[in-house]
Amino acid sequence: MPTAPLLVFDLDGTLVDTASDLIAALNDTMAEDGLAAIPVSEVGHLVGAGGRVMIERGLRHHGIDPATRNIDTLQSRFVGHYGRAMPGVSQPYPNAIAALDRLEAAGWRFAVCTNKTEQLAVQLIESLGLSSRFAAICGGDTFPVRKPHADHLLGTIERAGGQRDRAIMVGDSRADIEAARNAGIPVIGVTFGYTDTPVAALGPDAIIEHYDGLWEAVAVLGNGWTA
């Protein structure tokens, strides 16, 4: 008997709208060095590769070469600000939970594959009361590699007890689309996430503009998979 089909979600900008809290933590981190606040509108340029890269991009936004700063110290500071405020105003996107309910009733299981650190990903999902929903929560430091490397996604599928040929990725960014491509699994792109490139230009197999469209996209790409 085949395993239950698996839907693997990116976290920031895909499953949960975290932009305001991420930017607030970054700005608190930068403010300690006297740097001005970065507007939330810049989130698409900053988020997607984990906190360390977000900090480096934030420094470049201010015209600062990251090589001139102690990124480990800044990252520790960022994690402290972000973790203490969690979940802040972050919430699942509209109708995301209803979409999970419908798919779960049809036999689907779920996992999270994010470039956020595993500790912060688990903390966020737990703080939102959603941890029981996911068979695996894998962060950017869970494996030796991270998205867009195929093994980050494939490792997540394995930890969730899924199969590559019965899995679909859902994401908002180039890292998500390329990870799915590299792993050889279908991918659904969301238009409401954090990316400085329109998701349609990244070539996902399907695109949804809101979670009301997830069921139909999964039905098409999953060929009617059931448990």
N, C-alpha and C positions, 0 to 999 in steps of 0.2 A: 504493500500500500504506500503511495507517495506521501511525503510529508506535507503539512499544511502550507499553503502559499504564504509568502512573506513579503510585506511591504516595508522597505527601509527608508526612513526619513532623515534628511538633514534636520538640524535643530533651529539655529538662528536664521530667521528670514524665510523659513519653510513651515515648520510646525508651530513655532512660537515667535511672536513679534517682540523681540528683545532690544530693538534699536535704541530706544531712549535710555535704557539702563546701561547698555554697553558704552554708549557715548558719554553718559554721566560718569561712569567709572573711569573712562579714559581721561576725561576732562579733570576729574579730581586728581588723577595721577599727574597730569601735566601741570596743573595749577601749583603743585608743590615745588615746581621748578620755575614758576612765574610765567608759564605759557598761557596764552589766551584760549578760551573755550572754542571747540570745534562744533559747528552746528550739526544737528541730527541729519540734515539733508546730505551730509557727506558720508553717511554710513555705507553706501554702496561702494565707495572707494576704499573703505577701511576693513570691513568685515569679510570673513570667508576662509581665512587661513589660520585662525587661532589668535589668541591674545598677544603672543609675542610679535607676530607679523602686524597685528593691528597697532601695536605701540610703535613699531618701526615706521609704519605708514603715517601714523600721527605725527611723529617727529619730522618726517619729510614734508608733511603738510605745513609745518612751521619753518621749513627751510633748513632743518637740522640734519646733519649726516648721522644716522644711527650708530655708526662706528665710533662716534665721539662720546657716546653715553653708555652707561652700564645698564644694558637691557635686562639682565637678570634682576637687578634691583628694582627697575621700573615695573617689570612683570610681577614681582612679588607684591609691590605696592598696588598694582592694578587688581590682582586677585583678591587682595584684602578689601579694597573698596567695593568691588563687584559682589563678592561673597557676603559681606555684611549687609548689603542692601537687598539681597535676593529674597523673593522674586521681584521686588519693586513694583513697577507697573506692567511688567511682562505678562502676557497672556497668550494662550493658543489663538490662532487666527479664527475669525468667525466661521462657525459650522465645522471646524476641524474635529471636535469631539463627536458630533453627530455622524460625521463621515466614518470615524473609527468604529462607532457603535454598529453601523450598518455593515461594514466590512467584517467586523468580528463575528457578527451573527451569521455571516456567510462562510465562516471558517478561516478567515485570514488571521495571521499573526503579524506582529509589528516589532521593529527594532529601530534604533537610532544610531546613525553614523555621522559624527560631527567632528570638525577640527577643533572645537572647544576642548579643553582638557576634560578627561573623564570625570574628575572630581567635580568640576563646576557643572558639567552636563547632568550628572546624577543629582547634584544638589538642586539644580533648577527644576528638574522633572519631579523630584520628590516634593519640593516646595509648592508645586502646582497640583499635587495630589495625583500624579499621572504615572508613577513608577510601576504600578501593577499592570499597566497596559503593555509594557515592552519586555520582550524575551531577552533582549540584550541592549545595553547602552554603551557604545564604544566611542571614545574620544580621540583627539589627535595624538595623545600619548599612550594609548592602549596597546598599540603595536609599534614596531620599529619604523613604520611608514604611515603616512596620512594621505587623505585625498589630495590630489587626484590619482594616487597610486591604487591600482586594482586591489592589492592585498589588504588595504584598509577596509574596503567594502566586502571583499570575500571573507575576511576574518570575522566581520560583523555577522554576515550570513551564517557562518559556521557556528559562532557562539550562540546565535539564536536558534540553532537546530534546524536551519532551513537548507534549501538546495539552490544552487545558482540558477538552474533551469526552471525554478518556480519562485523567482524573486523579481521585484521591481523596485527601482530607486525613485525617490521623490526629492527634488532639490530646486534651489533657486539660482545657483551660481555655476561658473565654469568648472570649479573643482568637482561639483556634484555630477555634472553632465559627463565630464571627462573620466571620472572614476567609474561611472557606469559603463561607458564605452570601453574602457580598458579592461573591465571585468566581464564584458560580454553580456550584460543584462539590459533590459529595457529601462528607459528613464522618462519620468514625467517632470516637466519643468513648470514651476509656478511663476506667475508674472508679478506677484506682490512682494517679492523678497528683496534682498540686498545685493545688487549687482550693478556695475557701471556699464554692462553690456546687456542690451535687451535679450531676454531668455530665448526668444525665437531665433536670434542670430547664433545661438550656441547649438542648435540642432537637436533638441530632445525628440523623443518618439511621439510625445503628446504634450500639450500645454493646457494648463487650467488657469483660469482667472480668479477662481474662488473654490472653496472646498465642496461646494454643491456639485462641481463637475468631476470630482475624484472617482466616484463610483463608475461613471461611464468610461473614463479613461482606463481605469483598472480592468474593467470588463473587456475592453478591446485588446489591451496589451496582454492580459492574462489568459486570453482564449477560454474564458469560462472556468478557470481553475477553481476547484473547491477542495475542501479537506477530505 
